[in-house]
Amino acid sequence: GLINFFNEETQGVFGRVMYPISNKRKNSKARINEFGKDAFAEMIRKASKSNFLKGDGNKGFVAKFDWMIRPLIFKK
């Protein structure tokens, strides 16, 4: 599934998503339904290549799964 893909693709750099999935995280299904599985996978691949999202920015911000699936963030 997509959770396993996320964990494998990101190798824990954004934290690992564990089962059972919380109701909040089930919101990811809304993004998948809206944009499709390919777009979700592409977002994960792009995030994995972003040094900023992996914590190389000034403030050490590291993106997490819940942040990535927010509607406005996902679109970016």
TORPA-4810 file (N, C-alpha, C, O; in nm, 3 decimals):
<nodes>
NODE_1_0.080_-0.118_0.000_0.000_0.000_0.000_0.086_0.126_0.000_0.209_0.120_-0.002_G
NODE_2_0.020_0.237_0.002_0.091_0.365_-0.003_0.170_0.396_0.125_0.272_0.463_0.120_L
NODE_3_0.122_0.346_0.238_0.197_0.368_0.362_0.330_0.294_0.355_0.434_0.349_0.391_I
NODE_4_0.327_0.170_0.309_0.452_0.096_0.293_0.543_0.164_0.192_0.664_0.172_0.212_N
NODE_5_0.486_0.213_0.082_0.563_0.286_-0.018_0.629_0.408_0.044_0.747_0.434_0.022_F
NODE_6_0.553_0.484_0.124_0.606_0.602_0.190_0.726_0.564_0.278_0.831_0.627_0.270_F
NODE_7_0.709_0.462_0.360_0.816_0.421_0.452_0.939_0.373_0.376_1.052_0.405_0.414_N
NODE_8_0.919_0.296_0.270_1.032_0.244_0.194_1.101_0.355_0.114_1.224_0.363_0.113_E
NODE_9_1.024_0.439_0.050_1.078_0.544_-0.036_1.155_0.648_0.045_1.259_0.697_0.000_E
NODE_10_1.106_0.681_0.164_1.168_0.788_0.242_1.271_0.737_0.342_1.345_0.816_0.401_T
NODE_11_1.278_0.606_0.362_1.375_0.546_0.454_1.377_0.612_0.591_1.483_0.622_0.653_Q
NODE_12_1.262_0.656_0.639_1.251_0.711_0.773_1.294_0.856_0.789_1.286_0.910_0.899_G
NODE_13_1.339_0.920_0.681_1.388_1.058_0.693_1.276_1.154_0.735_1.304_1.257_0.797_V
NODE_14_1.152_1.123_0.703_1.038_1.204_0.743_0.959_1.137_0.857_0.844_1.174_0.882_F
NODE_15_1.019_1.042_0.923_0.949_0.963_1.023_0.880_0.847_0.955_0.858_0.848_0.834_G
NODE_16_0.848_0.747_1.032_0.780_0.630_0.976_0.633_0.635_1.012_0.596_0.679_1.122_R
NODE_17_0.550_0.592_0.922_0.406_0.585_0.948_0.376_0.442_0.990_0.408_0.347_0.919_V
NODE_18_0.314_0.430_1.105_0.287_0.298_1.162_0.137_0.267_1.156_0.053_0.358_1.152_M
NODE_19_0.105_0.140_1.156_-0.034_0.096_1.164_-0.071_0.080_1.310_0.020_0.051_1.388_Y
NODE_20_-0.194_0.095_1.355_-0.307_0.136_1.273_-0.301_0.284_1.239_-0.243_0.364_1.313_P
NODE_21_-0.360_0.320_1.127_-0.360_0.457_1.079_-0.464_0.538_1.158_-0.579_0.496_1.174_I
NODE_22_-0.422_0.653_1.208_-0.514_0.740_1.283_-0.617_0.801_1.188_-0.597_0.805_1.067_S
NODE_23_-0.726_0.847_1.245_-0.830_0.913_1.164_-0.772_1.033_1.090_-0.807_1.057_0.975_N
NODE_24_-0.683_1.108_1.157_-0.622_1.224_1.094_-0.543_1.182_0.970_-0.549_1.248_0.866_K
NODE_25_-0.471_1.073_0.982_-0.391_1.027_0.868_-0.475_0.967_0.758_-0.432_0.958_0.643_R
NODE_26_-0.594_0.926_0.792_-0.683_0.874_0.689_-0.721_0.984_0.590_-0.774_0.957_0.483_K
NODE_27_-0.692_1.109_0.627_-0.713_1.221_0.535_-0.630_1.204_0.409_-0.662_1.262_0.305_N
NODE_28_-0.523_1.127_0.417_-0.441_1.104_0.298_-0.525_1.043_0.187_-0.498_1.065_0.069_S
NODE_29_-0.628_0.967_0.225_-0.715_0.908_0.124_-0.789_1.016_0.046_-0.818_0.999_-0.073_K
NODE_30_-0.819_1.128_0.112_-0.883_1.239_0.042_-0.790_1.294_-0.066_-0.835_1.324_-0.177_A
NODE_31_-0.660_1.306_-0.035_-0.564_1.353_-0.136_-0.553_1.252_-0.248_-0.545_1.290_-0.365_R
NODE_32_-0.551_1.125_-0.214_-0.540_1.021_-0.316_-0.663_1.023_-0.406_-0.651_1.014_-0.528_I
NODE_33_-0.781_1.034_-0.346_-0.904_1.038_-0.425_-0.908_1.161_-0.514_-0.958_1.155_-0.627_N
NODE_34_-0.855_1.272_-0.464_-0.858_1.397_-0.540_-0.755_1.399_-0.652_-0.784_1.445_-0.763_E
NODE_35_-0.634_1.350_-0.624_-0.524_1.363_-0.720_-0.478_1.232_-0.783_-0.411_1.234_-0.886_F
NODE_36_-0.511_1.119_-0.722_-0.471_0.989_-0.773_-0.345_0.936_-0.706_-0.266_1.011_-0.650_G
NODE_37_-0.330_0.804_-0.712_-0.215_0.738_-0.648_-0.083_0.781_-0.710_0.017_0.794_-0.638_K
NODE_38_-0.080_0.803_-0.840_0.045_0.843_-0.905_0.092_0.979_-0.853_0.211_1.000_-0.832_D
NODE_39_-0.002_1.070_-0.834_0.034_1.204_-0.782_0.083_1.193_-0.639_0.176_1.263_-0.600_A
NODE_40_0.022_1.105_-0.560_0.066_1.084_-0.422_0.209_1.030_-0.421_0.293_1.078_-0.345_F
NODE_41_0.236_0.930_-0.504_0.370_0.872_-0.513_0.470_0.976_-0.561_0.583_0.981_-0.512_A
NODE_42_0.431_1.057_-0.657_0.521_1.162_-0.709_0.552_1.265_-0.600_0.666_1.311_-0.590_E
NODE_43_0.453_1.301_-0.519_0.477_1.394_-0.408_0.581_1.336_-0.313_0.671_1.407_-0.269_M
NODE_44_0.571_1.208_-0.282_0.666_1.144_-0.192_0.805_1.143_-0.254_0.904_1.171_-0.185_I
NODE_45_0.814_1.112_-0.382_0.945_1.110_-0.449_1.009_1.250_-0.450_1.128_1.264_-0.424_R
NODE_46_0.929_1.351_-0.480_0.981_1.488_-0.483_1.027_1.531_-0.343_1.133_1.592_-0.329_K
NODE_47_0.947_1.500_-0.242_0.984_1.536_-0.105_1.114_1.468_-0.065_1.197_1.527_0.004_A
NODE_48_1.132_1.344_-0.107_1.253_1.269_-0.073_1.378_1.330_-0.134_1.489_1.308_-0.085_S
NODE_49_1.362_1.406_-0.242_1.476_1.470_-0.309_1.502_1.611_-0.259_1.600_1.674_-0.298_K
NODE_50_1.414_1.662_-0.172_1.425_1.799_-0.124_1.509_1.807_0.003_1.468_1.759_0.109_S
NODE_51_1.627_1.867_-0.008_1.711_1.884_0.110_1.641_1.968_0.216_1.653_1.940_0.335_N
NODE_52_1.568_2.073_0.173_1.498_2.158_0.268_1.398_2.078_0.351_1.395_2.090_0.473_F
NODE_53_1.318_1.995_0.284_1.217_1.916_0.355_1.280_1.811_0.446_1.216_1.763_0.540_L
NODE_54_1.405_1.774_0.418_1.475_1.675_0.500_1.553_1.740_0.615_1.623_1.671_0.688_K
NODE_55_1.541_1.873_0.631_1.599_1.937_0.748_1.722_2.022_0.723_1.787_2.064_0.818_G
NODE_56_1.755_2.048_0.598_1.875_2.128_0.569_1.851_2.278_0.565_1.941_2.353_0.527_D
NODE_57_1.732_2.322_0.603_1.703_2.466_0.606_1.760_2.531_0.732_1.811_2.462_0.820_G
NODE_58_1.751_2.662_0.740_1.803_2.739_0.854_1.749_2.691_0.987_1.823_2.681_1.085_N
NODE_59_1.620_2.662_0.990_1.554_2.632_1.117_1.546_2.482_1.146_1.492_2.442_1.249_K
NODE_60_1.598_2.401_1.057_1.597_2.257_1.080_1.460_2.192_1.068_1.438_2.082_1.119_G
NODE_61_1.368_2.260_0.999_1.235_2.202_0.977_1.249_2.071_0.901_1.322_2.063_0.802_F
NODE_62_1.180_1.969_0.948_1.174_1.841_0.877_1.026_1.811_0.852_0.946_1.808_0.946_V
NODE_63_0.991_1.788_0.727_0.853_1.756_0.691_0.815_1.621_0.750_0.898_1.531_0.761_A
NODE_64_0.690_1.607_0.786_0.636_1.480_0.833_0.516_1.445_0.746_0.461_1.530_0.676_K
NODE_65_0.477_1.320_0.750_0.367_1.271_0.667_0.242_1.357_0.683_0.180_1.395_0.584_F
NODE_66_0.204_1.387_0.809_0.081_1.463_0.832_0.088_1.602_0.769_-0.013_1.654_0.722_D
NODE_67_0.206_1.663_0.769_0.224_1.794_0.708_0.210_1.783_0.556_0.146_1.867_0.493_W
NODE_68_0.270_1.680_0.499_0.269_1.662_0.353_0.130_1.641_0.297_0.103_1.679_0.183_M
NODE_69_0.040_1.579_0.374_-0.092_1.547_0.320_-0.195_1.659_0.342_-0.311_1.644_0.304_I
NODE_70_-0.154_1.769_0.404_-0.246_1.884_0.416_-0.283_1.928_0.274_-0.198_1.929_0.185_R
NODE_71_-0.409_1.965_0.253_-0.453_1.997_0.117_-0.367_2.102_0.046_-0.328_2.080_-0.069_P
NODE_72_-0.336_2.214_0.110_-0.260_2.318_0.042_-0.114_2.280_0.023_-0.053_2.317_-0.078_L
NODE_73_-0.057_2.207_0.116_0.081_2.162_0.105_0.094_2.058_-0.006_0.186_2.064_-0.087_I
NODE_74_0.003_1.963_-0.009_0.008_1.856_-0.110_0.010_1.914_-0.250_0.084_1.867_-0.336_F
NODE_75_-0.071_2.016_-0.273_-0.080_2.076_-0.407_0.053_2.137_-0.452_0.085_2.137_-0.571_K
NODE_76_0.130_2.188_-0.357_0.260_2.249_-0.391_0.357_2.143_-0.437_0.471_2.174_-0.470_K
</nodes>
